[in-house]
Amino acid sequence: MTHRRNLVDQFHGELRDRGYRDRISAPLLDGRDAANGPVTVETYQWFVRNAGRMSDAYTIVICDEAHTALGEKTSASIRGWAGPVFVGMTATGALIARHVTDLFPTQTSRFDLAQAARRGVIAPLRCIRIPPGPGVRTIAKVPLRRGEVDTEFDQEMLAELLDQTPFNMAIADLYKTRFNGVPGIVYAAGVRHAYNVAEAFRELGIKAQAVSGETSKRQLAKILADYESGKIDVLVNAMLLAEGWNSPRATICMHLAPTASKRVYQQRVGRITRRHPGKEAGIVVDFVHPATKHDDPVVTLHSLLDRDVYRGGAIVVGPVRRGRGRRVRVERRVLPVTPEPERRAEVFERELWRIAVEHLDYGEQHVWAALAGARVAPNGWRRAKAMLHFDRGGELKRRFLLTAVQRNRNSQLRLRALQEIAASRDAEAFDTAIDIMAGWPRDERREGVKIMLLALAERRIGRRDQANAWIWRMAEYTREVHEEYAVQRWPETKRLLGLLVNSSGAAHARNARRLVHAARKEDRRLSAALLAAALAHTPEAEEALRGARTRMARKPAALARELLRNFPKGRRGKSRRRRKAAANGGAEAETPAVVGAETATRDGADGAEEIELSDTLEAAAPDDEPEDVAELDEPEEVAELDEPEDEGEREEPKELGEDEEAEPERPKVEDEAEPQAAVDERKLGESPEDRGEPGESAQVEVEELPRPRRRRAKRDAEAAA
């Protein structure tokens, strides 16, 4: 028994093809019998009408598509016929377990769709998801109606929503573009919609025909025969061909009308699972969003088979064959479609760099950005950023960079993320990144502070009060650097900082004010270093330091540049060529951007002397003196470098001259003249705002001193020597 009349003819053809032509018999009624073991094929409707007249000659009754026999009248007729053995066969038995137990109480064999595909009994299945248009997205508003077996969308409202000429033409154009010439089946929302869709297909030159329950038996047989012979490529129907119909040629199954019934969906898909020599795999087309989960009312192939990941065009069920014949392009990226959080998390862990992030929910996009920032490797940095190309507002990129700064194990990537945060000029991300840097190791924190200070020096980020707070917070992170510079520059620094640290109460506040007063009398760089090195532990002292720092930070960019100059450079600047030039006694080598220790070689009349200077400047003009020479060439520093006991390895001059008094005078004149000229030139080049608030003595000194150039000062010093 089967549920449709056209399937009766199909079964007769199958029996004849397999050698059972002589056993095909008309129904045996009213006690009739036959000796040759007759085989009768009829519909459930015929059986219900003749239930009381069936002959006892039948010993086995096979119920094809047994899930359609669960109606009240059909099931009652089956229970009333106690003689034969009933065998129910269905591809959706698990979906109707609550109804089938009393009618078919024993399950003797289970061979589901996945097993059949893996063993090669049926063709593999591929799946493509196509997002519906704006007018079709309102399908969620279509109510669900509960039937005898399962739940389904209201068919009248569904047909009213989908049966639109633009939508039908778009579907026809899609089929022609992607599947032109490939035989397929289209399931529409109702009979009228099926005919309208077939008409739209024919307008674009596709050989399509619609069939329904209104189609006559003879015409239906002719249309199905033309489909098998290739005269028709597309059959459009509502439900007529959803169950029982067998066509090995069918390859495309397009669910134009969505369904909420897994039973109906599986029956539709079953029409393209028959194997055929020219068919590599069946292709299922679902009109849903690519990220649709299994808990959505619309049934999809992945929800039917409970798959975790969607990948467009890939094999969903069945063996993966890499041979020829593939009709669709397989996408590289995937999407999690399972609704269970644990399984979705596993997909994120397993397929992190293949996920189509733009199709995820907004919350999951942030989850992906955080995971990517924590796990990105150096060779995947550009790829990870490219996966966020759709982020117009920058929230996901900010999350990615901040997580990389906080959780990535690669220190170089943390610094790279910090550079991009600084370049973005995002005040909120900038502030968060500075907070994160507090937990970094010391050396890495220094590099991070240099990056952020350089960004503040080059461009305006946030408000001025924000920039002020950021600068002094980063100065606190690198207090030892500024303290080291201040002590080398001005020995009195150590005493002032010692008094501040070792005092308490009112004395601590007085020492803080004393340090602030001393800082006001110095130039801007030394003043900033003193305030950065100071550490207060009472409210009064903190207030005094805060006021001084606020006054100094009227120009945050200038303050950031001054603090940036206090950081020592690396050792990479001392190249082999410069060492060779110094060894040969050549001319003085000057590099605009010096990293590490710089060796200047000067040839005098009586000999040569090497003086090693610590240069922390960025660059200098070709003809003008670098701005930081004044700070680097202080008389106190040079005196320390020229001590014989500290530099025992330094080679003594071979010829000191006849006059013994000229020996101490020559370095003294050079050491005093050169840095003093540098101080004069730098101070005259600075504006009053850049100098801070110098004292009167400093102002008088700047006005009285001359402004010679560096080379002129050297010649004068050599002449005096």
ROZA-801097 format. One record per residue (C-alpha): x, y, z; residue number from 1. Coordinates in nm, 3 decimals. Example, Ala and Ser with C-alpha at 12.3 -4.5 7.8 and 13.67 -1.06 7.14 Angstrom:
1.230/-0.450/0.780/1 $
1.367/-0.106/0.714/2 $
//
This chain:
0.000/0.000/0.000/1 $
0.112/0.352/-0.078/2 $
-0.048/0.692/-0.041/3 $
-0.072/0.823/-0.401/4 $
-0.217/0.681/-0.723/5 $
0.082/0.776/-0.938/6 $
0.303/0.573/-0.705/7 $
0.092/0.265/-0.780/8 $
0.192/0.288/-1.144/9 $
0.552/0.349/-1.040/10 $
0.557/0.033/-0.827/11 $
0.406/-0.169/-1.113/12 $
0.687/-0.054/-1.338/13 $
0.949/-0.146/-1.077/14 $
0.796/-0.494/-1.032/15 $
0.793/-0.555/-1.407/16 $
1.154/-0.441/-1.440/17 $
1.260/-0.690/-1.170/18 $
1.081/-0.992/-1.317/19 $
0.755/-1.001/-1.122/20 $
0.524/-0.923/-1.415/21 $
0.330/-1.251/-1.386/22 $
0.259/-1.201/-1.014/23 $
0.102/-0.857/-1.046/24 $
-0.266/-0.904/-0.967/25 $
-0.582/-0.705/-0.919/26 $
-0.711/-0.679/-0.560/27 $
-0.852/-1.001/-0.414/28 $
-1.185/-0.931/-0.242/29 $
-1.464/-1.127/-0.077/30 $
-1.269/-1.449/-0.013/31 $
-1.104/-1.484/-0.354/32 $
-0.770/-1.662/-0.372/33 $
-0.486/-1.719/-0.621/34 $
-0.228/-1.995/-0.629/35 $
0.065/-1.802/-0.782/36 $
0.121/-1.571/-0.484/37 $
-0.034/-1.253/-0.619/38 $
0.120/-0.909/-0.558/39 $
-0.127/-0.622/-0.536/40 $
-0.041/-0.251/-0.518/41 $
-0.311/-0.010/-0.400/42 $
-0.353/0.317/-0.210/43 $
-0.446/0.366/0.154/44 $
-0.765/0.541/0.042/45 $
-0.873/0.233/-0.154/46 $
-0.790/0.012/0.145/47 $
-1.005/0.222/0.382/48 $
-1.303/0.190/0.144/49 $
-1.264/-0.190/0.111/50 $
-1.130/-0.284/0.454/51 $
-1.408/-0.533/0.530/52 $
-1.383/-0.716/0.198/53 $
-1.013/-0.807/0.192/54 $
-0.929/-1.170/0.114/55 $
-0.745/-1.391/0.360/56 $
-0.505/-1.487/0.081/57 $
-0.282/-1.190/0.168/58 $
-0.027/-1.288/0.436/59 $
0.212/-0.987/0.421/60 $
0.110/-0.621/0.387/61 $
0.394/-0.372/0.322/62 $
0.299/-0.015/0.414/63 $
0.516/0.221/0.210/64 $
0.555/0.569/0.359/65 $
0.408/0.427/0.680/66 $
0.396/0.768/0.843/67 $
0.106/0.852/0.609/68 $
-0.094/0.560/0.754/69 $
-0.129/0.721/1.097/70 $
-0.459/0.887/1.021/71 $
-0.756/0.784/1.231/72 $
-0.942/0.591/0.958/73 $
-0.634/0.427/0.806/74 $
-0.492/0.313/1.139/75 $
-0.835/0.178/1.246/76 $
-0.860/-0.024/0.924/77 $
-0.513/-0.170/0.976/78 $
-0.596/-0.272/1.333/79 $
-0.919/-0.434/1.213/80 $
-0.740/-0.663/0.968/81 $
-0.588/-0.921/1.203/82 $
-0.475/-1.184/0.952/83 $
-0.160/-1.067/0.774/84 $
0.172/-0.936/0.903/85 $
0.209/-0.560/0.855/86 $
0.555/-0.420/0.773/87 $
0.583/-0.042/0.789/88 $
0.861/0.129/0.597/89 $
0.939/0.499/0.627/90 $
1.232/0.735/0.619/91 $
1.086/0.942/0.903/92 $
1.009/0.678/1.162/93 $
1.197/0.856/1.441/94 $
0.983/1.165/1.391/95 $
0.653/0.990/1.466/96 $
0.752/0.758/1.750/97 $
0.472/0.888/1.971/98 $
0.213/0.770/1.715/99 $
0.365/0.455/1.568/100 $
0.417/0.235/1.873/101 $
0.067/0.089/1.887/102 $
0.039/0.044/1.509/103 $
0.392/-0.089/1.444/104 $
0.513/-0.180/1.794/105 $
0.844/-0.346/1.700/106 $
1.132/-0.183/1.514/107 $
1.323/-0.456/1.333/108 $
1.572/-0.249/1.136/109 $
1.704/0.105/1.135/110 $
1.891/0.247/0.840/111 $
1.886/0.624/0.855/112 $
1.976/0.878/0.590/113 $
2.331/0.934/0.714/114 $
2.413/0.563/0.719/115 $
2.269/0.513/0.373/116 $
2.477/0.801/0.235/117 $
2.798/0.684/0.403/118 $
2.756/0.332/0.266/119 $
2.685/0.458/-0.083/120 $
2.325/0.337/-0.098/121 $
2.207/0.689/-0.176/122 $
2.380/0.989/-0.329/123 $
2.570/1.234/-0.104/124 $
2.403/1.564/-0.022/125 $
2.540/1.915/-0.052/126 $
2.367/2.225/0.083/127 $
2.351/2.592/-0.012/128 $
2.182/2.859/0.198/129 $
2.052/3.170/0.023/130 $
1.931/3.464/0.237/131 $
1.573/3.559/0.147/132 $
1.487/3.907/0.025/133 $
1.339/4.182/0.243/134 $
0.982/4.090/0.150/135 $
1.028/3.725/0.245/136 $
1.195/3.784/0.580/137 $
0.854/3.834/0.737/138 $
0.799/3.459/0.716/139 $
0.858/3.447/1.090/140 $
0.518/3.614/1.128/141 $
0.337/3.328/0.951/142 $
0.153/3.128/1.221/143 $
0.206/2.757/1.276/144 $
-0.085/2.513/1.254/145 $
-0.080/2.182/1.439/146 $
-0.184/1.883/1.228/147 $
-0.248/1.518/1.306/148 $
0.120/1.427/1.305/149 $
0.330/1.745/1.318/150 $
0.323/2.125/1.295/151 $
0.331/2.322/0.970/152 $
0.309/2.683/0.852/153 $
-0.031/2.818/0.754/154 $
-0.026/2.740/0.382/155 $
-0.268/3.013/0.275/156 $
-0.072/3.291/0.445/157 $
0.254/3.141/0.320/158 $
0.127/3.141/-0.039/159 $
0.006/3.500/-0.003/160 $
0.348/3.606/0.120/161 $
0.560/3.420/-0.137/162 $
0.350/3.441/-0.453/163 $
0.492/3.772/-0.581/164 $
0.612/3.830/-0.935/165 $
0.947/3.995/-0.840/166 $
1.023/3.709/-0.603/167 $
0.935/3.446/-0.864/168 $
1.152/3.616/-1.128/169 $
1.441/3.641/-0.883/170 $
1.419/3.268/-0.814/171 $
1.413/3.190/-1.185/172 $
1.717/3.410/-1.245/173 $
1.899/3.245/-0.955/174 $
1.833/2.898/-1.094/175 $
1.949/2.995/-1.442/176 $
2.263/3.162/-1.310/177 $
2.379/2.884/-1.081/178 $
2.210/2.563/-1.200/179 $
2.125/2.614/-1.566/180 $
2.064/2.276/-1.732/181 $
2.076/2.079/-1.405/182 $
1.754/1.881/-1.341/183 $
1.576/1.981/-1.024/184 $
1.256/2.000/-0.821/185 $
1.110/2.321/-0.679/186 $
0.862/2.310/-0.391/187 $
0.623/2.606/-0.398/188 $
0.361/2.739/-0.155/189 $
0.040/2.608/-0.308/190 $
-0.085/2.512/-0.653/191 $
-0.123/2.866/-0.789/192 $
0.224/2.961/-0.674/193 $
0.368/2.653/-0.845/194 $
0.220/2.751/-1.182/195 $
0.338/3.112/-1.147/196 $
0.693/3.001/-1.065/197 $
0.698/2.764/-1.364/198 $
0.587/3.050/-1.588/199 $
0.869/3.270/-1.456/200 $
1.119/2.992/-1.528/201 $
0.996/2.952/-1.885/202 $
1.025/3.328/-1.947/203 $
1.399/3.297/-1.884/204 $
1.435/3.001/-2.117/205 $
1.437/2.725/-1.856/206 $
1.247/2.407/-1.947/207 $
1.008/2.397/-1.651/208 $
0.664/2.253/-1.589/209 $
0.426/2.266/-1.291/210 $
0.226/1.966/-1.165/211 $
-0.039/1.937/-0.894/212 $
-0.335/1.732/-0.785/213 $
-0.533/1.909/-1.057/214 $
-0.313/1.756/-1.327/215 $
-0.481/1.463/-1.502/216 $
-0.333/1.116/-1.471/217 $
-0.239/1.097/-1.839/218 $
-0.086/1.444/-1.846/219 $
0.108/1.376/-1.526/220 $
0.251/1.056/-1.669/221 $
0.358/1.240/-1.986/222 $
0.524/1.523/-1.787/223 $
0.715/1.278/-1.567/224 $
0.826/1.082/-1.873/225 $
0.948/1.403/-2.041/226 $
1.139/1.487/-1.724/227 $
1.314/1.150/-1.728/228 $
1.401/1.186/-2.096/229 $
1.545/1.539/-2.054/230 $
1.274/1.735/-2.233/231 $
1.194/1.905/-1.900/232 $
1.463/2.015/-1.653/233 $
1.260/2.161/-1.364/234 $
0.942/2.031/-1.202/235 $
0.753/2.277/-0.981/236 $
0.496/2.140/-0.735/237 $
0.346/2.201/-0.394/238 $
0.321/1.854/-0.235/239 $
0.244/1.614/-0.519/240 $
0.605/1.500/-0.567/241 $
0.711/1.529/-0.205/242 $
0.668/1.161/-0.117/243 $
0.714/0.832/-0.296/244 $
0.806/0.969/-0.638/245 $
1.134/0.829/-0.768/246 $
1.356/1.000/-1.025/247 $
1.730/0.919/-1.028/248 $
1.789/1.216/-1.260/249 $
1.671/1.477/-1.007/250 $
1.970/1.668/-0.862/251 $
1.846/2.003/-0.723/252 $
1.594/2.027/-0.440/253 $
1.489/2.390/-0.392/254 $
1.275/2.463/-0.086/255 $
1.109/2.775/-0.220/256 $
0.830/2.728/0.034/257 $
0.986/2.666/0.377/258 $
0.843/2.400/0.603/259 $
0.831/2.357/0.979/260 $
0.782/1.980/0.952/261 $
1.088/1.759/0.959/262 $
0.879/1.477/0.811/263 $
0.787/1.685/0.506/264 $
1.141/1.817/0.469/265 $
1.299/1.473/0.475/266 $
1.051/1.345/0.219/267 $
1.136/1.635/-0.011/268 $
1.509/1.572/0.022/269 $
1.456/1.203/-0.044/270 $
1.357/1.281/-0.403/271 $
1.717/1.367/-0.499/272 $
1.898/1.091/-0.309/273 $
1.864/0.829/-0.584/274 $
2.195/0.745/-0.744/275 $
2.255/0.817/-1.111/276 $
2.565/0.781/-1.333/277 $
2.582/1.153/-1.408/278 $
2.505/1.275/-1.055/279 $
2.795/1.351/-0.820/280 $
2.570/1.458/-0.530/281 $
2.225/1.594/-0.460/282 $
2.211/1.969/-0.394/283 $
1.968/2.111/-0.138/284 $
1.887/2.484/-0.154/285 $
1.749/2.638/0.167/286 $
1.619/2.996/0.158/287 $
1.739/3.095/0.505/288 $
2.014/3.312/0.651/289 $
2.351/3.131/0.651/290 $
2.371/3.150/1.032/291 $
2.021/3.011/1.099/292 $
2.030/2.781/1.402/293 $
1.850/2.454/1.456/294 $
1.598/2.611/1.694/295 $
1.452/2.824/1.414/296 $
1.099/2.716/1.306/297 $
1.216/2.669/0.946/298 $
1.367/2.322/0.898/299 $
1.700/2.302/0.716/300 $
1.920/2.013/0.609/301 $
2.161/2.082/0.894/302 $
1.886/2.090/1.155/303 $
1.739/1.769/1.012/304 $
2.075/1.589/1.040/305 $
2.185/1.780/1.354/306 $
2.508/1.916/1.206/307 $
2.714/2.172/1.399/308 $
2.874/2.363/1.111/309 $
2.744/2.505/0.784/310 $
2.983/2.541/0.492/311 $
2.827/2.649/0.167/312 $
2.838/2.384/-0.105/313 $
3.018/2.125/0.109/314 $
2.911/1.764/0.159/315 $
2.668/1.749/0.453/316 $
2.607/1.375/0.452/317 $
2.787/1.103/0.260/318 $
3.145/1.032/0.156/319 $
3.349/1.324/0.025/320 $
3.453/1.260/-0.332/321 $
3.716/1.483/-0.486/322 $
3.654/1.371/-0.844/323 $
3.484/1.555/-1.125/324 $
3.119/1.638/-1.152/325 $
3.080/1.887/-0.869/326 $
2.812/2.138/-0.963/327 $
2.862/2.403/-0.692/328 $
3.152/2.598/-0.550/329 $
3.251/2.506/-0.196/330 $
3.304/2.806/0.029/331 $
3.614/2.833/0.244/332 $
3.446/2.979/0.551/333 $
3.207/2.811/0.793/334 $
2.936/2.908/1.039/335 $
2.820/2.741/1.362/336 $
2.451/2.649/1.335/337 $
2.394/2.437/1.643/338 $
2.195/2.614/1.917/339 $
2.375/2.445/2.208/340 $
2.633/2.677/2.370/341 $
2.882/2.400/2.442/342 $
2.885/2.276/2.085/343 $
2.907/2.630/1.947/344 $
3.207/2.692/2.173/345 $
3.370/2.379/2.031/346 $
3.315/2.513/1.680/347 $
3.478/2.843/1.778/348 $
3.775/2.654/1.920/349 $
3.810/2.426/1.620/350 $
3.729/2.662/1.331/351 $
3.829/3.001/1.470/352 $
4.009/3.123/1.157/353 $
3.748/2.991/0.912/354 $
3.433/3.142/1.065/355 $
3.240/3.397/0.859/356 $
3.232/3.657/1.136/357 $
3.002/3.900/0.952/358 $
2.713/3.650/0.972/359 $
2.735/3.592/1.348/360 $
2.522/3.763/1.609/361 $
2.667/4.085/1.748/362 $
2.750/3.923/2.082/363 $
2.927/3.631/1.916/364 $
3.121/3.872/1.696/365 $
3.269/4.020/2.013/366 $
3.344/3.669/2.140/367 $
3.527/3.593/1.818/368 $
3.722/3.920/1.831/369 $
3.836/3.843/2.186/370 $
3.943/3.487/2.099/371 $
4.122/3.604/1.787/372 $
4.309/3.876/1.974/373 $
4.427/3.627/2.236/374 $
4.535/3.357/1.990/375 $
4.650/3.536/1.678/376 $
5.002/3.451/1.564/377 $
5.246/3.684/1.387/378 $
5.181/3.525/1.048/379 $
4.804/3.556/1.092/380 $
4.779/3.919/1.204/381 $
4.676/4.063/0.868/382 $
4.431/3.781/0.807/383 $
4.263/3.835/1.144/384 $
4.220/4.207/1.074/385 $
4.086/4.134/0.726/386 $
3.815/3.912/0.877/387 $
3.678/4.225/1.048/388 $
3.649/4.425/0.726/389 $
3.276/4.478/0.784/390 $
3.329/4.655/1.119/391 $
3.245/5.015/1.028/392 $
3.212/5.143/1.383/393 $
3.542/4.996/1.503/394 $
3.403/4.824/1.815/395 $
3.514/4.477/1.707/396 $
3.859/4.595/1.601/397 $
3.897/4.772/1.936/398 $
3.802/4.450/2.117/399 $
4.049/4.255/1.906/400 $
4.338/4.494/1.973/401 $
4.270/4.533/2.346/402 $
4.251/4.157/2.393/403 $
4.576/4.118/2.203/404 $
4.737/4.375/2.433/405 $
4.605/4.199/2.742/406 $
4.611/3.826/2.666/407 $
4.831/3.750/2.366/408 $
5.144/3.557/2.458/409 $
5.363/3.713/2.190/410 $
5.525/4.030/2.323/411 $
5.588/4.168/1.973/412 $
5.221/4.130/1.886/413 $
5.123/4.304/2.209/414 $
5.339/4.600/2.111/415 $
5.201/4.590/1.757/416 $
4.846/4.601/1.888/417 $
4.947/4.890/2.112/418 $
5.082/5.080/1.812/419 $
4.755/5.035/1.624/420 $
4.555/5.152/1.925/421 $
4.774/5.461/1.945/422 $
4.732/5.525/1.572/423 $
4.353/5.493/1.594/424 $
4.329/5.797/1.827/425 $
4.051/5.622/2.019/426 $
4.055/5.784/2.364/427 $
3.864/5.502/2.533/428 $
4.087/5.229/2.392/429 $
4.395/5.441/2.465/430 $
4.298/5.471/2.832/431 $
4.224/5.098/2.863/432 $
4.555/5.006/2.700/433 $
4.747/5.223/2.947/434 $
4.575/5.043/3.235/435 $
4.667/4.706/3.085/436 $
5.033/4.807/3.048/437 $
5.064/4.833/3.425/438 $
5.080/4.453/3.448/439 $
5.349/4.406/3.183/440 $
5.715/4.318/3.259/441 $
5.943/4.615/3.311/442 $
6.126/4.614/2.978/443 $
5.811/4.555/2.779/444 $
5.631/4.824/2.978/445 $
5.905/5.071/2.888/446 $
5.863/4.995/2.518/447 $
5.488/5.035/2.550/448 $
5.524/5.370/2.725/449 $
5.755/5.492/2.450/450 $
5.494/5.399/2.189/451 $
5.216/5.581/2.370/452 $
5.425/5.889/2.449/453 $
5.529/5.912/2.085/454 $
5.164/5.899/1.980/455 $
5.076/6.179/2.223/456 $
5.370/6.384/2.096/457 $
5.271/6.349/1.730/458 $
4.893/6.392/1.742/459 $
4.615/6.503/1.968/460 $
4.432/6.219/2.142/461 $
4.142/6.287/2.375/462 $
4.100/6.601/2.582/463 $
4.393/6.791/2.729/464 $
4.314/6.682/3.085/465 $
4.298/6.321/2.966/466 $
4.632/6.351/2.790/467 $
4.781/6.507/3.104/468 $
4.659/6.219/3.320/469 $
4.787/5.960/3.070/470 $
5.133/6.118/3.049/471 $
5.189/6.129/3.424/472 $
5.046/5.780/3.469/473 $
5.297/5.644/3.217/474 $
5.570/5.851/3.381/475 $
5.487/5.667/3.702/476 $
5.526/5.333/3.519/477 $
5.882/5.433/3.417/478 $
5.984/5.639/3.721/479 $
6.331/5.480/3.739/480 $
6.415/5.600/3.385/481 $
6.340/5.964/3.464/482 $
6.510/5.941/3.802/483 $
6.824/5.805/3.639/484 $
6.834/6.092/3.392/485 $
6.767/6.356/3.657/486 $
7.044/6.221/3.884/487 $
7.296/6.216/3.599/488 $
7.195/6.561/3.486/489 $
7.177/6.728/3.827/490 $
7.341/6.556/4.128/491 $
7.119/6.752/4.369/492 $
6.831/6.534/4.249/493 $
6.939/6.240/4.462/494 $
6.935/6.448/4.781/495 $
6.592/6.599/4.708/496 $
6.435/6.264/4.624/497 $
6.596/6.107/4.929/498 $
6.450/6.374/5.156/499 $
6.109/6.323/4.999/500 $
6.111/5.947/5.037/501 $
6.252/5.935/5.391/502 $
6.023/6.198/5.542/503 $
5.665/6.183/5.663/504 $
5.385/6.410/5.775/505 $
5.440/6.783/5.744/506 $
5.807/6.734/5.659/507 $
5.709/6.518/5.363/508 $
5.483/6.794/5.227/509 $
5.760/7.055/5.278/510 $
6.009/6.838/5.092/511 $
5.759/6.794/4.809/512 $
5.717/7.171/4.781/513 $
6.093/7.212/4.796/514 $
6.135/6.969/4.505/515 $
5.864/7.151/4.307/516 $
6.037/7.485/4.371/517 $
6.370/7.342/4.258/518 $
6.212/7.198/3.945/519 $
6.074/7.539/3.848/520 $
6.426/7.679/3.824/521 $
6.543/7.413/3.579/522 $
6.474/7.369/3.210/523 $
6.165/7.186/3.091/524 $
6.324/6.846/3.041/525 $
6.491/6.828/3.379/526 $
6.183/6.971/3.549/527 $
5.963/6.702/3.393/528 $
6.210/6.432/3.496/529 $
6.214/6.558/3.857/530 $
5.835/6.560/3.881/531 $
5.812/6.217/3.720/532 $
6.063/6.070/3.965/533 $
5.888/6.214/4.272/534 $
5.667/5.982/4.475/535 $
5.428/6.126/4.733/536 $
5.252/5.930/5.007/537 $
5.051/6.202/5.181/538 $
4.759/6.406/5.046/539 $
4.942/6.738/5.097/540 $
5.249/6.623/4.906/541 $
5.035/6.469/4.634/542 $
4.847/6.797/4.593/543 $
5.172/6.990/4.556/544 $
5.305/6.752/4.292/545 $
4.973/6.744/4.110/546 $
4.963/7.122/4.084/547 $
5.315/7.137/3.944/548 $
5.245/6.861/3.696/549 $
4.924/7.030/3.581/550 $
5.104/7.359/3.524/551 $
5.372/7.185/3.323/552 $
5.121/6.994/3.107/553 $
4.967/7.298/2.941/554 $
5.106/7.151/2.618/555 $
5.080/6.771/2.650/556 $
5.263/6.710/2.322/557 $
5.570/6.905/2.436/558 $
5.568/6.729/2.774/559 $
5.545/6.389/2.606/560 $
5.845/6.475/2.388/561 $
6.051/6.578/2.689/562 $
5.973/6.258/2.879/563 $
6.037/6.052/2.569/564 $
6.390/6.188/2.543/565 $
6.480/6.041/2.881/566 $
6.458/5.682/2.756/567 $
6.793/5.524/2.663/568 $
6.833/5.389/2.315/569 $
6.950/5.042/2.218/570 $
7.303/4.937/2.122/571 $
7.235/4.888/1.753/572 $
7.364/5.229/1.642/573 $
7.732/5.147/1.691/574 $
7.797/4.995/1.351/575 $
8.116/4.839/1.225/576 $
8.176/5.125/0.983/577 $
8.159/5.386/1.259/578 $
8.392/5.185/1.482/579 $
8.637/5.155/1.197/580 $
8.623/5.529/1.131/581 $
8.685/5.601/1.498/582 $
8.980/5.359/1.506/583 $
9.138/5.519/1.201/584 $
9.116/5.864/1.356/585 $
8.891/5.998/1.082/586 $
8.660/6.291/1.090/587 $
8.376/6.309/1.338/588 $
8.080/6.088/1.238/589 $
7.739/6.225/1.317/590 $
7.416/6.032/1.265/591 $
7.077/6.213/1.277/592 $
6.908/5.938/1.476/593 $
7.152/5.782/1.724/594 $
7.057/5.463/1.905/595 $
7.276/5.366/2.201/596 $
7.623/5.504/2.272/597 $
7.787/5.747/2.024/598 $
8.163/5.779/1.993/599 $
8.299/6.111/1.869/600 $
8.665/6.122/1.760/601 $
8.845/6.452/1.756/602 $
9.193/6.507/1.618/603 $
9.393/6.786/1.782/604 $
9.732/6.934/1.715/605 $
9.902/6.731/1.989/606 $
9.708/6.402/1.967/607 $
9.367/6.241/1.957/608 $
9.112/6.202/2.231/609 $
8.794/5.988/2.229/610 $
8.494/6.105/2.426/611 $
8.194/5.873/2.457/612 $
7.862/6.050/2.491/613 $
7.517/5.911/2.561/614 $
7.284/6.053/2.299/615 $
6.909/6.021/2.336/616 $
6.796/6.253/2.058/617 $
6.580/6.164/1.759/618 $
6.730/6.381/1.483/619 $
6.914/6.705/1.417/620 $
6.912/6.960/1.135/621 $
7.204/6.935/0.888/622 $
7.366/7.268/0.983/623 $
7.225/7.332/1.328/624 $
7.326/7.176/1.653/625 $
7.099/6.900/1.802/626 $
6.869/7.021/2.074/627 $
6.979/6.764/2.329/628 $
7.349/6.842/2.318/629 $
7.301/7.082/2.607/630 $
7.164/6.810/2.829/631 $
7.416/6.550/2.719/632 $
7.730/6.765/2.733/633 $
7.691/6.907/3.080/634 $
8.029/6.982/3.245/635 $
7.950/6.738/3.527/636 $
7.899/6.447/3.286/637 $
8.211/6.521/3.084/638 $
8.417/6.547/3.399/639 $
8.303/6.199/3.502/640 $
8.383/6.054/3.160/641 $
8.732/6.208/3.156/642 $
8.841/6.072/3.494/643 $
9.159/5.863/3.447/644 $
9.065/5.612/3.717/645 $
8.722/5.543/3.562/646 $
8.861/5.496/3.212/647 $
9.184/5.316/3.274/648 $
9.176/5.152/2.934/649 $
9.184/5.490/2.756/650 $
9.507/5.545/2.571/651 $
9.709/5.839/2.697/652 $
9.817/6.099/2.441/653 $
10.163/6.022/2.311/654 $
10.261/6.385/2.258/655 $
10.148/6.630/2.521/656 $
10.363/6.923/2.415/657 $
10.652/7.103/2.578/658 $
10.440/7.294/2.828/659 $
10.315/7.070/3.109/660 $
10.038/7.314/3.204/661 $
9.873/7.269/2.864/662 $
9.775/6.910/2.952/663 $
9.491/6.990/3.197/664 $
9.386/7.306/3.010/665 $
9.309/7.149/2.671/666 $
9.027/6.914/2.779/667 $
8.898/7.174/3.019/668 $
8.857/7.435/2.747/669 $
8.693/7.187/2.514/670 $
8.466/7.041/2.779/671 $
8.350/7.382/2.891/672 $
8.320/7.559/2.560/673 $
8.132/7.296/2.364/674 $
7.849/7.217/2.608/675 $
7.809/7.581/2.703/676 $
7.763/7.675/2.338/677 $
7.514/7.394/2.300/678 $
7.321/7.515/2.602/679 $
7.311/7.868/2.463/680 $
7.191/7.761/2.121/681 $
6.919/7.530/2.258/682 $
6.785/7.783/2.505/683 $
6.776/8.060/2.250/684 $
6.587/7.832/2.008/685 $
6.315/7.748/2.260/686 $
6.006/7.954/2.312/687 $
5.912/8.070/2.664/688 $
5.625/7.816/2.667/689 $
5.860/7.526/2.582/690 $
6.111/7.638/2.851/691 $
5.843/7.622/3.123/692 $
5.897/7.887/3.393/693 $
6.273/7.953/3.426/694 $
6.412/8.168/3.706/695 $
6.559/8.513/3.665/696 $
6.915/8.389/3.679/697 $
6.852/8.154/3.389/698 $
6.694/8.432/3.186/699 $
6.989/8.665/3.242/700 $
7.230/8.389/3.150/701 $
7.051/8.324/2.821/702 $
7.054/8.693/2.729/703 $
7.426/8.747/2.803/704 $
7.575/8.431/2.646/705 $
7.672/8.425/2.273/706 $
7.533/8.174/2.021/707 $
7.826/8.014/1.833/708 $
7.788/7.710/1.615/709 $
7.930/7.372/1.705/710 $
8.220/7.372/1.458/711 $
8.320/7.729/1.547/712 $
8.330/7.635/1.916/713 $
8.555/7.339/1.837/714 $
8.796/7.551/1.637/715 $
8.811/7.812/1.914/716 $
8.876/7.542/2.171/717 $
9.152/7.387/1.962/718 $
9.310/7.727/1.905/719 $
9.303/7.801/2.277/720 $
9.463/7.463/2.349/721 $
//
